Amino acid sequence: MKFFTVPVNQVALVFKQQQLAQVLTAGSYWVGFGKTVELYDMSSPFLPGQELNVLLQHADLAALLDVVELADNEIALLYRDGNFRQVLSAGKFAFWKGATVYSVVKADLRSLYIDAYIDKNLLEKGALNPYVRLYRIEAFEQGILFVNGEMVQKLSTGSHYFWKNADIVTVVKTDLRQITVDLLGQEVLTKDKAQLRINITVQYRVADIVKALVDNKDFERQFYTQMQMALREIVGKQTFDELMDNKDRIAEQALAGATEKAAQLGVELVDFGVKDIILPGDIREIMNQVLVAEKRAQANVITRREETASTRSLMNTAKLMEENAMLFKLKEMEYVEKIAEKINSITVSGGSQVVDQLKQLFVK
């Protein structure tokens, strides 16, 4: 015989010939020879060295335990006194009924969606990483959920969690912000076969994510091609001179013609602008020659206009001087003054006759 004491919050299992004979709670006991005693702390899960199913056949032990069974497709979140401790996978688990309270929250992994009673704050913890799929949708994005190749739903901004199981889950998403695309060096032919290079800029945003990502493959490339074709359609219907005269209307015409086609891709066309029209070298040289000729013609017109105005002014002046002798004399003096400004000295020879002639110019 041997004497031993079972402390408070502990349980003693007495075995005889490896079979559970007694279950003893707090107190002092005598145990006969040939028996072994195992002490278990009731604040910890029950983890025996023997088969749990066999031990649970003892009624006294079964009454002290809460048993949780998990199938292959289940997991459980284990809480101790209301705080998360660990994740339990398939198997049978036993917990003491005592001062320490253990509780579990089961989850069926066959379901893709995580139930609302699962604390979302635990889903990103390391213990749950092997069981959870996580997809994030930013504030400027929208996504689409596909399950086993079938579109299920749109996903809005936020974090989306799904259980990992046999389902094939795919999330595609796109940016909903306004995007600017430059289409540079677009070579197009006018109606009269003039080859031009045009640089354009296009602004757009995704308006219908289903049309953009599901109904159309690679909608961005298709949209790029549509803008090229819209530009070619507009330029190809006009001659070079018509295009130069109406180049400010290219963007307006492109918006009118391409908006509906862009909507079929789920895209809202916001703006279409022409940045540059680059002419080939020979056309550029001809245009320069035309410009020079036009400017020369304008200069000639201006010169002729000025000459006509000057002649008309002279005629009016002559008519006034013809009618007024004093005005004629003043005009003579004006010209003499201008002549005098151009010379430094005057040498007079010929006697008083020349002086009398000069005097007559200034004295009536």
C-alpha positions in Angstrom: 0.0 0.0 0.0 1.1 3.5 -0.6 -0.4 6.8 0.4 -0.7 9.9 -1.9 -2.6 13.1 -2.2 -4.4 14.5 -5.2 -4.1 18.4 -5.2 -7.0 20.7 -5.9 -7.8 21.0 -9.7 -6.1 17.8 -10.5 -7.4 14.3 -11.2 -5.6 11.0 -10.5 -6.2 7.9 -12.8 -5.4 4.6 -11.1 -4.4 1.8 -13.4 -4.2 -1.9 -12.6 -2.5 -4.1 -15.2 -2.8 -1.1 -17.7 -6.5 -0.9 -17.2 -8.3 2.1 -15.7 -9.5 1.1 -12.3 -10.3 4.3 -10.4 -10.7 8.1 -11.1 -9.8 10.1 -8.0 -10.4 13.9 -7.5 -8.8 16.2 -4.8 -8.1 14.3 -1.6 -5.8 11.8 0.1 -5.9 8.1 -0.8 -4.2 4.7 -0.2 -3.4 2.6 -3.3 -2.6 -1.0 -3.1 0.5 -2.7 -4.6 0.4 -3.4 -8.3 -1.4 -0.2 -9.2 0.0 2.9 -10.9 -1.3 6.4 -10.6 -1.2 9.2 -13.2 -2.0 12.8 -12.2 -3.6 15.2 -14.7 -3.9 19.0 -14.4 -7.5 20.0 -15.1 -6.4 23.4 -16.4 -4.9 21.7 -19.4 -6.5 19.6 -22.1 -6.6 15.8 -21.4 -3.8 14.1 -23.3 -3.6 10.5 -22.0 -0.9 8.0 -22.9 -3.6 5.4 -23.6 -6.3 5.2 -26.2 -8.9 7.9 -25.4 -11.8 5.9 -26.6 -10.9 3.1 -24.2 -10.6 5.4 -21.3 -13.9 7.1 -22.0 -15.6 3.8 -21.3 -15.1 4.4 -17.6 -18.2 6.3 -16.5 -16.4 8.4 -13.8 -13.9 9.7 -16.2 -16.4 10.4 -19.0 -18.4 12.5 -16.5 -15.4 14.8 -15.8 -14.6 15.4 -19.5 -16.1 17.4 -22.5 -15.3 15.5 -25.7 -15.1 17.1 -29.1 -15.0 15.1 -32.3 -13.9 16.6 -35.6 -14.4 15.0 -39.0 -11.8 15.1 -41.8 -13.5 18.1 -43.3 -13.8 20.1 -40.1 -11.6 22.2 -37.9 -12.3 23.9 -34.5 -11.1 27.0 -32.9 -10.2 26.2 -29.3 -10.8 28.9 -26.6 -9.6 28.9 -23.1 -11.5 31.2 -20.7 -12.8 33.1 -23.8 -9.3 33.6 -25.3 -8.2 31.9 -28.5 -5.6 29.2 -28.0 -5.2 27.0 -31.1 -6.7 25.3 -34.1 -7.8 21.7 -33.8 -7.9 19.5 -36.9 -9.6 16.1 -37.5 -9.7 13.8 -34.4 -11.2 13.4 -30.9 -10.2 15.8 -28.1 -11.1 15.8 -24.4 -11.1 18.7 -21.9 -11.6 18.7 -18.2 -14.7 20.2 -16.7 -13.3 22.5 -14.0 -12.3 26.0 -13.1 -10.7 26.5 -16.5 -13.4 26.7 -19.2 -12.6 25.3 -22.6 -14.9 25.9 -25.6 -14.6 25.2 -29.3 -16.1 26.8 -32.4 -16.4 24.3 -35.3 -16.1 25.2 -39.0 -17.0 23.0 -42.0 -14.3 23.3 -44.6 -16.6 21.9 -47.3 -18.3 25.3 -47.4 -16.3 28.0 -49.2 -17.7 30.8 -47.1 -16.7 31.5 -43.6 -19.6 31.8 -41.1 -20.2 35.1 -39.5 -19.7 33.6 -36.0 -16.0 33.0 -36.8 -14.0 35.9 -35.4 -12.6 37.7 -38.5 -9.7 39.1 -36.4 -8.3 35.5 -36.1 -8.4 34.7 -39.9 -5.0 36.4 -40.6 -3.3 34.8 -37.6 -0.6 32.3 -38.4 -2.5 29.4 -36.9 -5.3 29.8 -39.4 -3.2 30.6 -42.5 -3.2 27.0 -43.7 -7.0 26.9 -43.8 -7.9 30.4 -45.2 -7.8 32.1 -48.6 -7.4 35.9 -48.4 -8.1 38.4 -51.2 -7.9 42.1 -50.8 -9.7 44.7 -52.9 -8.3 48.2 -52.7 -10.5 51.3 -52.4 -10.1 52.1 -56.1 -10.7 48.5 -57.3 -13.5 46.1 -57.8 -13.3 42.3 -58.2 -15.2 39.3 -59.4 -15.2 35.9 -57.7 -15.0 32.7 -59.8 -15.6 29.3 -58.1 -14.7 26.3 -60.2 -14.6 28.5 -63.3 -18.1 30.0 -62.8 -18.7 33.6 -61.9 -20.3 33.9 -58.5 -20.4 37.5 -57.4 -18.8 40.9 -57.5 -16.4 41.8 -54.7 -16.3 45.3 -53.2 -13.6 47.1 -51.4 -12.1 45.2 -48.4 -10.7 41.9 -47.3 -12.5 38.7 -48.4 -11.9 35.3 -46.7 -12.7 31.8 -47.9 -11.9 28.4 -46.5 -9.3 26.4 -48.4 -10.9 23.2 -49.8 -11.3 21.3 -53.1 -13.0 24.3 -54.8 -10.9 26.2 -57.3 -11.2 29.9 -56.4 -10.1 32.8 -58.6 -10.5 36.5 -58.0 -9.9 38.9 -60.8 -10.0 42.7 -60.2 -9.5 45.9 -62.1 -8.7 49.5 -61.4 -11.8 51.8 -61.4 -9.8 55.1 -61.5 -9.5 57.3 -64.6 -6.6 56.2 -66.8 -4.7 58.1 -69.4 -3.2 56.3 -72.4 -1.0 57.8 -75.1 -1.2 56.4 -78.6 2.0 57.7 -80.2 3.1 57.6 -83.8 -0.2 56.5 -85.4 0.4 56.4 -89.2 -2.8 57.1 -91.1 -3.7 58.0 -94.7 -6.0 60.9 -95.7 -8.6 60.6 -98.4 -6.1 62.0 -100.9 -3.4 59.5 -99.8 -1.3 61.9 -97.7 0.5 59.9 -95.0 0.5 61.5 -91.6 1.7 60.5 -88.1 -0.6 61.5 -85.3 -0.1 61.4 -81.5 -3.3 61.1 -79.5 -4.2 60.8 -75.8 -7.2 59.0 -74.5 -8.8 59.1 -71.0 -11.1 56.4 -69.8 -12.4 54.4 -66.8 -14.0 51.0 -66.3 -17.7 51.4 -65.9 -18.9 47.8 -66.1 -16.5 45.2 -64.6 -18.5 42.2 -65.8 -18.3 43.4 -69.5 -14.7 44.3 -69.1 -13.4 41.2 -67.4 -15.9 38.4 -68.2 -17.6 39.2 -71.5 -14.4 40.5 -73.2 -10.9 39.0 -73.2 -8.1 41.6 -72.7 -10.4 44.6 -72.9 -7.5 47.0 -72.6 -6.0 45.8 -75.8 -9.3 45.8 -77.6 -9.9 49.4 -76.4 -6.5 50.4 -77.7 -7.4 48.9 -81.1 -10.8 50.6 -81.2 -9.2 54.0 -80.6 -6.8 53.4 -83.5 -9.6 52.4 -85.8 -11.7 55.5 -84.8 -8.8 57.7 -85.7 -8.2 56.0 -89.0 -11.9 56.2 -89.9 -12.1 60.0 -89.2 -8.8 60.8 -91.1 -9.5 58.5 -94.0 -12.7 60.4 -94.9 -11.0 63.8 -95.2 -8.5 65.2 -97.7 -5.3 66.7 -96.3 -6.6 70.3 -96.7 -9.9 69.4 -95.0 -8.0 67.7 -92.2 -5.8 70.8 -91.6 -8.8 73.1 -91.6 -10.8 70.9 -89.2 -8.1 69.3 -87.0 -9.7 70.8 -83.9 -12.8 68.7 -84.6 -11.0 65.3 -84.7 -11.3 64.7 -81.0 -15.0 65.7 -81.1 -15.7 63.3 -83.9 -13.7 60.5 -82.3 -15.7 60.8 -79.0 -19.0 60.7 -80.9 -17.9 57.6 -82.9 -16.0 55.5 -80.3 -18.1 56.0 -77.1 -20.7 53.4 -78.0 -18.0 50.8 -79.0 -16.1 51.5 -75.8 -19.3 50.9 -73.8 -19.5 47.4 -75.2 -16.1 46.7 -73.5 -17.5 48.0 -70.2 -15.4 51.2 -70.6 -16.5 54.8 -70.3 -14.6 57.0 -72.8 -13.9 60.3 -70.9 -11.8 62.3 -73.4 -10.0 62.0 -76.7 -7.4 64.5 -77.7 -5.0 65.1 -80.6 -1.5 66.1 -79.3 0.5 66.3 -82.6 0.1 65.9 -86.3 3.5 65.2 -87.8 3.8 65.8 -91.6 6.3 63.9 -93.9 9.4 65.8 -95.0 8.2 66.5 -98.5 4.8 67.7 -97.4 6.3 69.8 -94.7 8.6 71.5 -97.3 5.7 72.2 -99.6 3.7 73.6 -96.7 6.6 75.9 -95.8 6.8 77.1 -99.4 3.0 77.8 -99.4 3.4 79.6 -96.1 6.2 81.8 -97.4 4.3 82.5 -100.6 1.2 83.5 -98.6 3.3 85.8 -96.3 4.9 87.4 -99.3 1.6 88.0 -101.0 0.3 89.5 -97.7 3.4 91.7 -97.6 2.9 92.9 -101.2 -0.7 93.8 -100.4 0.3 95.7 -97.4 3.1 97.5 -99.4 0.7 98.4 -102.2 -1.8 99.6 -99.7 0.8 101.8 -98.0 2.0 103.2 -101.4 -1.6 104.0 -102.4 -2.2 105.8 -99.1 1.1 107.7 -99.5 0.2 108.7 -103.1 -3.3 109.8 -102.0 -1.7 111.9 -99.2 0.7 113.5 -101.6 -2.2 114.4 -104.0 -4.1 116.0 -101.2 -1.0 117.9 -100.1 -0.3 119.1 -103.7 -3.9 120.2 -104.0 -3.7 122.2 -100.8 -0.4 123.9 -101.8 -1.9 124.8 -105.2 -4.7 126.6 -103.5 -2.6 128.2 -100.8 0.7 130.0 -101.7 1.8 130.4 -98.1 1.5 126.6 -97.5 3.6 126.0 -100.6 6.2 128.4 -99.2 6.2 126.6 -95.8 6.7 123.3 -97.6 9.7 124.7 -99.4 11.2 125.9 -96.1 10.6 122.4 -94.6 12.6 120.8 -97.4 15.4 123.4 -97.2 15.6 122.7 -93.4 15.9 119.0 -94.1 18.6 119.6 -96.7 20.4 121.9 -94.2 20.5 119.1 -91.6 22.5 116.9 -94.0 25.3 119.4 -94.7 28.0 121.0 -92.4 28.8 124.2 -94.4 27.7 126.2 -97.5 30.1 128.0 -99.8 28.4 130.7 -101.8 30.1 132.1 -105.0 28.6 134.2 -107.8 28.2 137.5 -106.1 25.0 139.1 -104.8 22.8 137.3 -107.3 23.0 134.0 -105.4 22.4 135.7 -102.1 19.3 137.5 -103.5 18.0 134.1 -104.7 18.4 132.6 -101.3 16.8 135.6 -99.7 13.8 135.2 -102.0 13.3 131.7 -100.6 12.8 132.9 -97.0 11.4 136.4 -97.5 8.1 137.0 -99.2 
